[in-house]
Amino acid sequence: MDTIEDGVPMSLGGTRPLPRVLSLLAAVAALTVACGGGGVRIAFRPQPGTRYEYVVTVHSTVKTQLGDQPAQNDDEETVLRATHTVLRSQRAGLVRVRVQLRTPGGTTRTFVVDLDRAAQLDAIETIEGLPAQVFGNLGVSEIFPAAAGAPPTRVLHAGDTWRIDDHLRLPDQGPARFVGAGRLVELAVVRGRAVARVRSATRLPVARRTELRQGQVVLRGSQATESTTTQDVSDGAVEDASSLSHGVFDVSLLPPPGSKAPPVDGRMVLDVRSTVRRVG
């Protein structure tokens, strides 16, 4: 077990206010009890009305080769602000959360998602009254970098590992099976909060068909992701997270019904680096 004091003095004669010191001592005591009492349970259990503020940074590179055309490379970095408001708890341990996402240009989008017991994305339900796939181009899976693979409900100790075998509901695709492995790296105290750090390596098969005015786009392949997530032991909220994803996909552009144009086949390689940091 590690303790990160974040510059807070441990004596009452220090320069920081007494409440801050007492808060840190309480976190250390809670973590000591957790470590000495047989481990911790990492479960997302917020109260309705709770709000969380995050800064999300996404850097993506995409290389696309279609037909006999030269390969096209796209490189983009975006910084977003997300406000999560807990609406209610649901069946099977799910929590429904309203997410307001603000772009650098000031545009705000509001959508509702279901998060599993580890604060990871389980399903997209509504987006400002529009179908979920309308939001797909903004990269929901990048905003929630560990979109599945919650730790098991049993008590965990530092160093414990587990298999990941989850079923997700994804826009434009429907059910998908998410497989991999996870590990509880450590228990620590960060900024006065007792936290658990989890690492996972996962693979998600992709078989997606998207309707366009010019026809359809079909993607088939898989995406591998390595992620590290830090969660508050008290309520399971995500404190920070980072992930690296690499996907390779076969692409088919299908003409609209009635067209005699042949389909265009190609290949797409996607690399995404994401960070999520709690700021409130």
Order of alpha helices (4+ residues) and beta strands (2+ residues): alpha-beta-beta-beta-beta-beta-alpha-beta-beta-beta-beta-beta-beta
